Amino acid sequence: MTVKYLCMVMRINVDCNGCCRKVKKALLEIPEVESYLIEKKQSRVIVFGSFIPQDVAIKIKKKTNRRVEILDIGDMRENRDDEQ
C-alpha cells in the first residue's frame, strides 16, 4: 500500500482542556503527522501528513481512550495537480 499526503478529518470528543491536551500529545507522538488542527467547539481534529488513516485513528484512540470517528479523507497531492 502506498502512503500519500493526506488530509483526514476526525470527530473526537474534546470537551475540556485536559482532553484537548491528551489529543495534542498523542498527535505529537505520531511521526507521520506533519501538522494538525484541533477544533474544540466542533469536536473535530484535522490532520495532515503521509500516513495510513486507520493506523493514526487507532493510535489516537489507544493513547487518549476516546472514541475516534473518521469523517473524511482527502488526497492532497491529487488536488494540487488539478489546480495547475
Buried (B, 14 or more C-beta within 10 A) or exposed (E): EEEBBBBBBBBBEBEEEEBBEBBBEBBEEBEBBEEBEBEBEEBBBBBBBBBBBEEBBEBBBEBBEBEBEEEEBBEEEEEEEEEE
